């Protein structure tokens, strides 16, 4: 099978796109259970849900601007080289449309380009996001301008482009460090409200410029349905959502539980989460804290949702779970290898009652894994 991406071998973002989708799903199941086997765990996972959409599903793309004004994706294994003008068949079509226009503006803006070796220049990234509601966000990431003239030149240029392209909102993010990241520490809303909104299963979510949101909104529906199913009957129970982000799960489930608490270390995410609770007319107690530093043991949580980053749970957080095991854990993992490592410990106190893979990332080796663990 040939890949739908003409740049596959150079870019590498869709490393499995030459494989038929049916074979991709089988391989992901095999890889999950293979990781379990390496840890002498049973082949628990027998089900994988395919993504409802396998192309143009990504709602966020971080396009790099290099020191010669190329705009696009990085070459595979070469952080300093950018494939100019390559659109991605994984990106939402709204993003594709905006990308080519933003790229054209970058090349004719008269603004300098950031040199990642010399740490000079202005333009660094164009982050473009979209939602199924038809809303779009352009987040232009630059260095801190050198003087007031460059500030005004940048602001006026972005304003003209934003008014022409008319995304829902245009954000100017300034990164005052030499760290090569696609977000800034100073944000300015150029046009629009400064955020976009998404809706999943009737729940409304605000997405601010630096906020994480599920990359595949079509697969996110399956993910949320699975977590709701695995949580079971929450009537009269306390639900604890650790690593809650902007409240994707806790906001959706709050009306089903007697009490819902969400814990997240990123202040901007907690701010979004509180807005999302208001948007959906639910009550959630959000705590701005690191999961490994938050003492949740006295809360009497019956059901705990764990959705840690790709690196897995912090050792202290895992130790707390083992020392104070709740009745039920619903573990959402985007890295099944780290989940398998943690299950070596968790299986001593919990049994696997249900497990399901959800393919949130077609044409890549990544997959989401949801597991219901019940205290023995």
Secondary structure by P-SEA (a helix, b strand, c coil): ccccccccccccccccccccaaaaaaaaaaaaaaaaaaaccccccccccccccccccccbbbbbbcccccccccccccccccccccccccccaaaaaaaaaaaaaaaaccbbbbccccccccccbbbbbbcccbbbbbbbbbcccccaaaaaaaaaaaaaaaaaacccbbbbbbbcccccccccccccccccccbbbbbcccbbbbbcccccccccccaaaaaaaaaaaaacccccbbbbbcccccccccccccccccbbbbbbccaaaaaaaaaaaaaaccccccccccccccccccccccbbbbbcccccccaaaaaaaaaccccccbbbbccaaaaaaaaaaaaacccccbbbbbccccccccbbbbbbbbcc
